[in-house]
Amino acid sequence: MSTMRVRVKNKWQCAEEVAAFELVNADDENAPLPPAEAGAHIDVHLPNGLVRQYSLTDCRAGACSYVIGVKREPKSRGGSAAMHELVKQGDVLQISPPRNNFPLRKTGGPTLLIAGGIGITPLLAMARTLAADPACREKYALHYFCRSPLHAAFSKEIAALQQADGMVYGADVDATATRIRQLLQQRPEGAHVYTCGPGPMIATVVDTARACGWPEDAIHVEYFSNQVEHGGERPFRVRCANSKLEFQVAVGQSIVEAAAEAGLAIATSCEQGVCGTCLTNVLSGQPEHRDLYLTDAEKASGKQMLLCVSRCRGDELVLDL
């Protein structure tokens, strides 16, 4: 995948545990960056060799900078720690062009944005896009659940959108569920809901929307992480139709790791089944899906799988590799 050089023009603390980064073209900070639409993210190549995805908080046409927000995770696998500790103002990084697995659909109906914690980043871009459109600015609402005002990332930007009424601070699990139920119990005609944040909050939004009769195509989700369970695994074999390689995948080993041992490098980014970078066609065999990227219908078809986390239900997979 192609990359481009950017410079960290500004780095600042935009909330407790959250650092914001403004990125500009490394050669000409006044040059427009590749266009992006609300919900898009970029892959950032970190100084420690990792690649991580971060959502853009603003997607205005012709923009000369990208702004991302990164929460310092206490159980960081190296990504957020590197962004907070190693990346400094003035540093030059490699990033991918924007990609969008979480697009905003302007259907003309009401739009409900429900964010939790650092999940505000893609939804802030959506709110800004909707607020800038005369046909949409009166038909959307942003609701942001966070621990306290000090933990509210990009609070000034949210205030500028006049969405302060949607801020919810310090709600426990039950209070959060009650508020989400209030938001979703009545679905205006043509309404869509978008949500991003901690896994339990997303599950509450999705389950509540379904229980309240929202159709599946009106519920839009982006996950930042995926807790994969490894119990009950068994080894299996992979045959690669194009490269003619064959290799065994051991218990506790991913297909990506086993392929690397066999001499085949498979591009990955999140390594959690969230971003879709390692999406591969399945020619034969039954995948055991463990990702959060494919829809239920796509998983049921068995035609594609994410190689960083998913496995095989049988003895062998034949992949389009």
GUBALO-449475 format. One record per residue (C-alpha): residue number from 1; residue in one letter; x, y, z. Coordinates in steps of 0.02 Angstrom, whole numbers. Example, Ala and Ser with C-alpha at 12.3 -4.5 7.8 and 13.67 -1.06 7.14 Angstrom:
+-----+------+--------+--------+--------+
!  nr ! rest !   east !  north !     up !
+-----+------+--------+--------+--------+
!   1 !    A !    615 !   -225 !    390 !
!   2 !    S !    684 !    -53 !    357 !
+-----+------+--------+--------+--------+
END
This chain:
+-----+------+--------+--------+--------+
!  nr ! rest !   east !  north !     up !
+-----+------+--------+--------+--------+
!   1 !    M !      0 !      0 !      0 !
!   2 !    S !     67 !    173 !    -45 !
!   3 !    T !    116 !    294 !     91 !
!   4 !    M !    157 !    478 !    104 !
!   5 !    R !    269 !    580 !    218 !
!   6 !    V !    187 !    697 !    342 !
!   7 !    R !    257 !    808 !    478 !
!   8 !    V !    182 !    828 !    651 !
!   9 !    K !    144 !   1014 !    646 !
!  10 !    N !     61 !   1016 !    817 !
!  11 !    K !     41 !    896 !    963 !
!  12 !    W !    -65 !    939 !   1114 !
!  13 !    Q !   -162 !    862 !   1257 !
!  14 !    C !   -346 !    878 !   1210 !
!  15 !    A !   -413 !    780 !   1360 !
!  16 !    E !   -353 !    671 !   1502 !
!  17 !    E !   -258 !    525 !   1423 !
!  18 !    V !   -290 !    591 !   1246 !
!  19 !    A !   -160 !    673 !   1135 !
!  20 !    A !   -206 !    761 !    973 !
!  21 !    F !    -92 !    772 !    821 !
!  22 !    E !   -103 !    890 !    673 !
!  23 !    L !    -16 !    814 !    520 !
!  24 !    V !     37 !    911 !    365 !
!  25 !    N !    128 !    869 !    204 !
!  26 !    A !    310 !    847 !    254 !
!  27 !    D !    373 !    942 !    101 !
!  28 !    D !    243 !   1081 !     91 !
!  29 !    E !    126 !   1111 !    238 !
!  30 !    N !     14 !   1219 !    128 !
!  31 !    A !    -16 !   1079 !      3 !
!  32 !    P !   -189 !    997 !     11 !
!  33 !    L !   -186 !    819 !     76 !
!  34 !    P !   -281 !    677 !    -11 !
!  35 !    P !   -468 !    704 !     14 !
!  36 !    A !   -565 !    604 !    143 !
!  37 !    E !   -746 !    581 !    190 !
!  38 !    A !   -818 !    576 !    365 !
!  39 !    G !   -781 !    411 !    451 !
!  40 !    A !   -613 !    388 !    363 !
!  41 !    H !   -452 !    336 !    449 !
!  42 !    I !   -268 !    334 !    406 !
!  43 !    D !   -135 !    203 !    442 !
!  44 !    V !      8 !    282 !    540 !
!  45 !    H !    178 !    198 !    532 !
!  46 !    L !    254 !    219 !    705 !
!  47 !    P !    437 !    238 !    755 !
!  48 !    N !    435 !     67 !    839 !
!  49 !    G !    384 !    -20 !    677 !
!  50 !    L !    200 !    -42 !    716 !
!  51 !    V !     58 !     18 !    604 !
!  52 !    R !   -100 !     83 !    685 !
!  53 !    Q !   -263 !    159 !    621 !
!  54 !    Y !   -328 !    326 !    681 !
!  55 !    S !   -489 !    413 !    628 !
!  56 !    L !   -487 !    587 !    554 !
!  57 !    T !   -583 !    714 !    656 !
!  58 !    D !   -616 !    833 !    510 !
!  59 !    C !   -640 !    795 !    326 !
!  60 !    R !   -661 !    964 !    243 !
!  61 !    A !   -625 !    971 !     57 !
!  62 !    G !   -455 !   1043 !     15 !
!  63 !    A !   -388 !   1027 !    192 !
!  64 !    C !   -201 !   1047 !    214 !
!  65 !    S !   -194 !    948 !    376 !
!  66 !    Y !   -265 !    795 !    461 !
!  67 !    V !   -305 !    795 !    647 !
!  68 !    I !   -312 !    632 !    744 !
!  69 !    G !   -338 !    593 !    927 !
!  70 !    V !   -249 !    451 !   1018 !
!  71 !    K !   -298 !    386 !   1190 !
!  72 !    R !   -158 !    317 !   1297 !
!  73 !    E !   -218 !    140 !   1331 !
!  74 !    P !   -157 !     62 !   1494 !
!  75 !    K !   -142 !   -108 !   1407 !
!  76 !    S !    -66 !    -37 !   1249 !
!  77 !    R !     11 !   -162 !   1130 !
!  78 !    G !    136 !    -27 !   1084 !
!  79 !    G !     33 !     87 !    972 !
!  80 !    S !    -40 !    217 !   1088 !
!  81 !    A !    116 !    215 !   1197 !
!  82 !    A !    223 !    255 !   1045 !
!  83 !    M !    109 !    397 !    991 !
!  84 !    H !    112 !    474 !   1164 !
!  85 !    E !    294 !    444 !   1209 !
!  86 !    L !    395 !    432 !   1048 !
!  87 !    V !    307 !    545 !    922 !
!  88 !    K !    352 !    728 !    947 !
!  89 !    Q !    304 !    892 !    865 !
!  90 !    G !    412 !    912 !    709 !
!  91 !    D !    433 !    725 !    679 !
!  92 !    V !    406 !    653 !    505 !
!  93 !    L !    296 !    499 !    489 !
!  94 !    Q !    233 !    388 !    349 !
!  95 !    I !     44 !    373 !    332 !
!  96 !    S !    -74 !    290 !    210 !
!  97 !    P !   -203 !    384 !    107 !
!  98 !    P !   -371 !    392 !    197 !
!  99 !    R !   -480 !    237 !    192 !
! 100 !    N !   -661 !    227 !    246 !
! 101 !    N !   -742 !     72 !    322 !
! 102 !    F !   -869 !    179 !    415 !
! 103 !    P !   -947 !    296 !    286 !
! 104 !    L !  -1080 !    424 !    326 !
! 105 !    R !  -1236 !    404 !    221 !
! 106 !    K !  -1331 !    562 !    186 !
! 107 !    T !  -1504 !    488 !    161 !
! 108 !    G !  -1603 !    644 !    200 !
! 109 !    G !  -1669 !    571 !    362 !
! 110 !    P !  -1616 !    608 !    541 !
! 111 !    T !  -1442 !    552 !    597 !
! 112 !    L !  -1402 !    500 !    775 !
! 113 !    L !  -1218 !    495 !    825 !
! 114 !    I !  -1175 !    402 !    987 !
! 115 !    A !   -994 !    408 !   1044 !
! 116 !    G !   -901 !    341 !   1194 !
! 117 !    G !   -726 !    394 !   1248 !
! 118 !    I !   -602 !    405 !   1104 !
! 119 !    G !   -742 !    344 !    989 !
! 120 !    I !   -785 !    527 !    969 !
! 121 !    T !   -653 !    547 !    832 !
! 122 !    P !   -746 !    478 !    680 !
! 123 !    L !   -912 !    543 !    743 !
! 124 !    L !   -842 !    718 !    764 !
! 125 !    A !   -798 !    716 !    579 !
! 126 !    M !   -976 !    659 !    541 !
! 127 !    A !  -1050 !    796 !    650 !
! 128 !    R !   -944 !    928 !    564 !
! 129 !    T !   -995 !    864 !    393 !
! 130 !    L !  -1180 !    865 !    439 !
! 131 !    A !  -1170 !   1036 !    521 !
! 132 !    A !  -1092 !   1109 !    363 !
! 133 !    D !  -1235 !   1045 !    254 !
! 134 !    P !  -1392 !   1156 !    260 !
! 135 !    A !  -1499 !   1005 !    220 !
! 136 !    C !  -1432 !    905 !    368 !
! 137 !    R !  -1383 !   1026 !    506 !
! 138 !    E !  -1554 !   1024 !    588 !
! 139 !    K !  -1575 !    836 !    571 !
! 140 !    Y !  -1430 !    766 !    671 !
! 141 !    A !  -1384 !    749 !    855 !
! 142 !    L !  -1218 !    702 !    936 !
! 143 !    H !  -1218 !    612 !   1104 !
! 144 !    Y !  -1051 !    586 !   1190 !
! 145 !    F !  -1026 !    474 !   1343 !
! 146 !    C !   -865 !    504 !   1440 !
! 147 !    R !   -799 !    492 !   1617 !
! 148 !    S !   -793 !    678 !   1655 !
! 149 !    P !   -775 !    847 !   1568 !
! 150 !    L !   -586 !    827 !   1584 !
! 151 !    H !   -597 !    664 !   1486 !
! 152 !    A !   -701 !    738 !   1345 !
! 153 !    A !   -588 !    741 !   1192 !
! 154 !    F !   -608 !    888 !   1071 !
! 155 !    S !   -734 !    972 !   1187 !
! 156 !    K !   -703 !   1143 !   1109 !
! 157 !    E !   -741 !   1076 !    936 !
! 158 !    I !   -900 !    994 !   1001 !
! 159 !    A !   -953 !   1156 !   1086 !
! 160 !    A !   -931 !   1248 !    921 !
! 161 !    L !  -1060 !   1130 !    846 !
! 162 !    Q !  -1184 !   1179 !    983 !
! 163 !    Q !  -1203 !    998 !   1036 !
! 164 !    A !  -1167 !   1024 !   1221 !
! 165 !    D !  -1338 !    952 !   1268 !
! 166 !    G !  -1278 !    783 !   1208 !
! 167 !    M !  -1133 !    771 !   1329 !
! 168 !    V !  -1156 !    635 !   1462 !
! 169 !    Y !  -1026 !    629 !   1602 !
! 170 !    G !   -990 !    491 !   1726 !
! 171 !    A !  -1140 !    380 !   1687 !
! 172 !    D !  -1127 !    202 !   1753 !
! 173 !    V !  -1176 !     51 !   1650 !
! 174 !    D !  -1360 !     56 !   1697 !
! 175 !    A !  -1376 !    244 !   1672 !
! 176 !    T !  -1289 !    231 !   1503 !
! 177 !    A !  -1406 !     92 !   1449 !
! 178 !    T !  -1558 !    192 !   1505 !
! 179 !    R !  -1502 !    347 !   1409 !
! 180 !    I !  -1465 !    245 !   1252 !
! 181 !    R !  -1637 !    164 !   1264 !
! 182 !    Q !  -1716 !    337 !   1275 !
! 183 !    L !  -1623 !    390 !   1119 !
! 184 !    L !  -1670 !    238 !   1017 !
! 185 !    Q !  -1844 !    189 !   1076 !
! 186 !    Q !  -1927 !    295 !    941 !
! 187 !    R !  -1853 !    287 !    767 !
! 188 !    P !  -1901 !    436 !    658 !
! 189 !    E !  -1935 !    388 !    479 !
! 190 !    G !  -1774 !    363 !    382 !
! 191 !    A !  -1662 !    385 !    535 !
! 192 !    H !  -1488 !    307 !    547 !
! 193 !    V !  -1379 !    282 !    701 !
! 194 !    Y !  -1188 !    281 !    702 !
! 195 !    T !  -1089 !    225 !    853 !
! 196 !    C !   -907 !    206 !    903 !
! 197 !    G !   -827 !    182 !   1073 !
! 198 !    P !   -796 !     45 !   1203 !
! 199 !    G !   -859 !   -127 !   1155 !
! 200 !    P !   -993 !   -140 !   1291 !
! 201 !    M !  -1067 !     28 !   1243 !
! 202 !    I !  -1071 !    -20 !   1059 !
! 203 !    A !  -1156 !   -185 !   1104 !
! 204 !    T !  -1287 !    -88 !   1205 !
! 205 !    V !  -1322 !     28 !   1058 !
! 206 !    V !  -1336 !   -115 !    933 !
! 207 !    D !  -1441 !   -228 !   1044 !
! 208 !    T !  -1556 !    -86 !   1095 !
! 209 !    A !  -1579 !    -25 !    916 !
! 210 !    R !  -1625 !   -200 !    859 !
! 211 !    A !  -1745 !   -224 !   1004 !
! 212 !    C !  -1828 !    -58 !    961 !
! 213 !    G !  -1855 !   -109 !    781 !
! 214 !    W !  -1714 !    -17 !    692 !
! 215 !    P !  -1671 !   -108 !    530 !
! 216 !    E !  -1496 !   -179 !    513 !
! 217 !    D !  -1452 !    -62 !    371 !
! 218 !    A !  -1487 !     88 !    483 !
! 219 !    I !  -1363 !     35 !    618 !
! 220 !    H !  -1181 !     80 !    583 !
! 221 !    V !  -1035 !     31 !    694 !
! 222 !    E !   -848 !     54 !    702 !
! 223 !    Y !   -742 !    -45 !    824 !
! 224 !    F !   -570 !      8 !    884 !
! 225 !    S !   -524 !   -158 !    964 !
! 226 !    N !   -574 !   -340 !    969 !
! 227 !    Q !   -557 !   -459 !   1116 !
! 228 !    V !   -523 !   -628 !   1034 !
! 229 !    E !   -551 !   -787 !   1133 !
! 230 !    H !   -426 !   -926 !   1099 !
! 231 !    G !   -507 !  -1071 !   1192 !
! 232 !    G !   -545 !  -1232 !   1100 !
! 233 !    E !   -425 !  -1200 !    956 !
! 234 !    R !   -360 !  -1341 !    847 !
! 235 !    P !   -223 !  -1344 !    715 !
! 236 !    F !   -267 !  -1339 !    530 !
! 237 !    R !   -183 !  -1331 !    361 !
! 238 !    V !   -183 !  -1188 !    235 !
! 239 !    R !   -153 !  -1208 !     49 !
! 240 !    C !   -118 !  -1052 !    -53 !
! 241 !    A !   -189 !  -1068 !   -229 !
! 242 !    N !    -78 !   -937 !   -312 !
! 243 !    S !     90 !   -958 !   -226 !
! 244 !    K !     69 !  -1148 !   -208 !
! 245 !    L !    129 !  -1135 !    -28 !
! 246 !    E !     60 !  -1251 !    105 !
! 247 !    F !     83 !  -1232 !    291 !
! 248 !    Q !     13 !  -1285 !    459 !
! 249 !    V !    -67 !  -1161 !    579 !
! 250 !    A !    -36 !  -1211 !    759 !
! 251 !    V !   -145 !  -1183 !    912 !
! 252 !    G !   -120 !  -1003 !    971 !
! 253 !    Q !    -45 !   -952 !    804 !
! 254 !    S !   -128 !   -840 !    674 !
! 255 !    I !   -132 !   -878 !    489 !
! 256 !    V !    -28 !   -720 !    463 !
! 257 !    E !    106 !   -784 !    582 !
! 258 !    A !    109 !   -958 !    506 !
! 259 !    A !    118 !   -886 !    330 !
! 260 !    A !    267 !   -777 !    380 !
! 261 !    E !    358 !   -932 !    444 !
! 262 !    A !    325 !  -1014 !    275 !
! 263 !    G !    397 !   -863 !    183 !
! 264 !    L !    237 !   -773 !    135 !
! 265 !    A !    213 !   -596 !    201 !
! 266 !    I !     31 !   -544 !    221 !
! 267 !    A !     -6 !   -358 !    245 !
! 268 !    T !    -85 !   -318 !    413 !
! 269 !    S !   -118 !   -162 !    516 !
! 270 !    C !   -231 !   -184 !    668 !
! 271 !    E !   -196 !   -370 !    696 !
! 272 !    Q !   -366 !   -380 !    783 !
! 273 !    G !   -488 !   -411 !    641 !
! 274 !    V !   -550 !   -233 !    639 !
! 275 !    C !   -473 !   -139 !    492 !
! 276 !    G !   -491 !   -262 !    346 !
! 277 !    T !   -312 !   -247 !    283 !
! 278 !    C !   -286 !   -436 !    279 !
! 279 !    L !   -456 !   -477 !    201 !
! 280 !    T !   -433 !   -628 !     87 !
! 281 !    N !   -544 !   -733 !    -26 !
! 282 !    V !   -580 !   -911 !     31 !
! 283 !    L !   -583 !  -1038 !   -111 !
! 284 !    S !   -619 !  -1192 !     -6 !
! 285 !    G !   -648 !  -1236 !    176 !
! 286 !    Q !   -754 !  -1160 !    314 !
! 287 !    P !   -685 !  -1006 !    404 !
! 288 !    E !   -709 !   -982 !    590 !
! 289 !    H !   -737 !   -795 !    593 !
! 290 !    R !   -670 !   -697 !    741 !
! 291 !    D !   -666 !   -524 !    666 !
! 292 !    L !   -773 !   -368 !    688 !
! 293 !    Y !   -754 !   -311 !    509 !
! 294 !    L !   -866 !   -425 !    404 !
! 295 !    T !  -1055 !   -417 !    416 !
! 296 !    D !  -1154 !   -567 !    477 !
! 297 !    A !  -1208 !   -601 !    298 !
! 298 !    E !  -1029 !   -593 !    234 !
! 299 !    K !   -973 !   -712 !    370 !
! 300 !    A !  -1114 !   -833 !    330 !
! 301 !    S !  -1063 !   -837 !    147 !
! 302 !    G !   -888 !   -900 !    194 !
! 303 !    K !   -813 !   -816 !     41 !
! 304 !    Q !   -691 !   -702 !    133 !
! 305 !    M !   -600 !   -697 !    300 !
! 306 !    L !   -479 !   -592 !    404 !
! 307 !    L !   -317 !   -687 !    419 !
! 308 !    C !   -251 !   -597 !    573 !
! 309 !    V !   -381 !   -673 !    691 !
! 310 !    S !   -495 !   -797 !    603 !
! 311 !    R !   -463 !   -984 !    591 !
! 312 !    C !   -535 !  -1141 !    511 !
! 313 !    R !   -681 !  -1246 !    571 !
! 314 !    G !   -613 !  -1400 !    484 !
! 315 !    D !   -445 !  -1470 !    436 !
! 316 !    E !   -399 !  -1362 !    286 !
! 317 !    L !   -425 !  -1194 !    203 !
! 318 !    V !   -382 !  -1150 !     23 !
! 319 !    L !   -349 !   -964 !      8 !
! 320 !    D !   -328 !   -845 !   -138 !
! 321 !    L !   -147 !   -809 !    -95 !
+-----+------+--------+--------+--------+
END
